[in-house]
Amino acid sequence: MFTGIIEAVGAIKAINVNAQGARLVIATNSLDMSDVKLGDSIATNGICLTVVDFNSGKGNGSYSADVSNETLQRTGFASYKVGSKVNLEKAMLASTRFGGHMVSGHVDGVSEVLAINNNGNSIEYWLSMPSDLAHYIAEKGSVTIDGTSLTVNALAENGSKGKFRLTIVPHTVKETIFADYQVGTKVNIEVDLIARYLERLLTKSEPNKQTPKSNISEAMLLKAGFIK
């Protein structure tokens, strides 16, 4: 589990493609790796990856992680290359201050930056809203973009071409890869975890529960005088 508060910006050092997917080597730059162990989770642009090897050197640390074909297909990793910058966050501790929102690190899809506008000292980003995820995205609700916990400021729904707006303050731009976004940039999106579970609970049908049959028939209604 993560909070969506980015701890450092890293970069992809190597991509080794194999039949099962790919193995990535990520340079961690300023990320504190002193408490990292094999098997730990690090959100990499919002994707929960398991550390299979690491070097905790201060300032020049790195870790390796395997990425499945499923992850390559569902996220923006397929378009990444050596040198691509990535947002990094280690898995939260029970004692961690909860500054963002509950982030699972399970990306739901890919969104696209449609427009970038200055607004005072902040920057507004309009992003596409995938039609299958639109009902999870609410004004003033939470969304995760490349691992960053953000608040949706506005919606512009128009069928499959819906979009939503994010207003990013200077600190977030400085501490994440938002400064590198351009119109057309593809980003990983994870919708609010609570919304996803609520939908499942509300729409789940009970397989053994049968709809009760009504005892009312046309003959009964005719006999009772309701129909002639």
N, C-alpha and C positions, 0 to 999 in steps of 0.2 A: 504494500500500500504506500502511496505517495501523497504529498500535499499540493503539488503543482507549483511550489516555490523553487525556482531554478537555483542550483548551488554554484554552477560553473558552466562555461562554454568550452566544449572540447572539439575535437576534429577527428575525422576518420583517417587513420594512418594506412590501413590496408584492408582490402576486400578480397577474400579468397572464396571463389564460387565453387560449389560441389553439387553432387546429385541431390543431396538433402536440403540444399539452400545455400548458405554462405557463412563463413566465419569472418567476423569483423575485428579489427584492432582499433581501439579508440584512444587517442591521446587525451588525457584528463586535464592537462594544463593546471589550473589552480584548484581543482577538486581535491579535498583532503582524503587521501587513500590510506591513512594510517590505521583505520579501524576496519578496512575491507578484508573479507575472507573469501575463499573459494566457495561458490554457491550463493553468494550474496546477489541481491538484485539492484541494478542501476537503471533508472529510466533514461533512455537515450532518445531524445526527441519524442518523449511520451511513450516509448515502447519499453515495457519491462523486459530487460535482458538479464540473463544469468551469467555471472562472472565465471569463466572456466580457466582463466589464467590472468595474472596481473603483475605489474611492476609498480610499486608504491613510491618510486623516486619523487622527491619533492620538486614540483615544477615541470618534471618530464616523465610523470607516471603514465601508465596506460593499462588497459584491460582488454581481454579478448572475450567475445561472446558469439554464440551460434545463433543464426537467424533462420527459421524454417521457411519453406516455400509459402506456407500460409501467410506468414508475416510479410514476406516480400510482395505478395499479391494484394494484401489488404492495406498496406501502408505505403508511404512515399519512399521507402528504402530502395526500391528498384531503380530510382532515378539518382540516387546518391553516388558520389564518386570520391576518390581519395582527395582529401583536402576539404570536403564539405564540413561545415560547422554544425555542431549538434548541442542541444540543451541537455545538461546532465543533472540528475538528482538521485541521491542514494535513497534506499527505502527508509521510510520514517521509523523512528523509535517510539516506544510507548511514552517517553518523556519529551518528545518533540513538540515544540509550540506549533499548533495547528493554524498556520497563517493563510492557507489557501482553501481547498475543499477536498473531499475524498476522491482521489485519483487512483484507478486500478492499474494503469499502465497497459490496458487492453484497448488498442486503438479500434474505433468503429469504422473509420473510413478516411478518405482524403478530400480535403477542401482546397479551393483555389483562391488566391488573393485577386480580387476584382478591381479594387481602387484603393489608393492611399492619399489621404488629405491631411494637411496641417490644420490643427484647431488649437489656437493659443500655443501653449508650450507642450501640448500633447499631439499625438498622431492618431488619426482615425483610419482604421482598416475595414474595408467591406470584403467579406468572404462569402463564397458560394455555400449554399445550404443543401447538401445532398438530400434528394426527395425522401429517401428512406429514413433519414435522421431528423427531418424537419420538425416532427411532432415532439421531439425531445428538447428542442431549443426554445427557450422562453426569454422574453425581455426581462432583464435584471436577474436572470438565472446564470448558472455557472457552466462553463465549457472549457475544455482543455485543448490548447493549440500547441503542437510540438512540445507537449509536456508542461506548458505554462498555464496555471490556473487564472482564468479571466472571467470578466462579467460581460454578458451580452447587453449592449446599450440600446439596440433597436433591431427590428425585424422588417424585412420587406418581402412578404410572401407573394409569390407569383407562380403557382404550380411547381413544376420541376426546376424553375429558374429562380427560386427564392434565395435570399441572401441575408446576412446579419452583420451588424457593425460592432467593432471593438474599439474602445478608446484607450490607447496605451500611453502611460505617463513616462517621462524621460528616464526614470530609474529602471523601469522594466525594459525599455529599449536598450539601455546600456548594459544590462546584466543578462540579456538573452540574445537570440539570433534574429530578433525582430528587425534590427537595423539593416539586415541583409535582404529582407523581403522586398520583392518587386512585384509589379502586376504580372500575374501568371505563375508566381511561385506556388508550388503544391505543398500543403502542410498536413500533418496528421491531426485528426480530430477525435476526441473522446467526449461523448456526451455525459451528462450528469448521471452518476451511478445510481442514485436514488430513483430518478425518473425511469431508468431502465428496469429496475426491480419492481417498481410500482406497476408498470405496464404488464409485466409478466404475472404478477399476483392477481391483477384485476381481470386479465383475459384468459387465465388458465382454466381449462375445463376439466371437470372431474370425470375420469374415464368410466367409473363404475356407477356414476350417478345418472339415472335415467329421468327424462322429463315425464312428470306425472301425466297420465292420460285423463282427459276430461270425461265425466260421466254424462255430459250434456250432449244429446243427439237431436237431430231434426224431429224424430218421432216424439221425443219428450216435449219439445217446444210446441209441437202441434197439439199434443194432448192437453198441455197446460193452457192453450189458447193464445200463446205469444205469436204464433204465425197461423195463417189461414190458407 
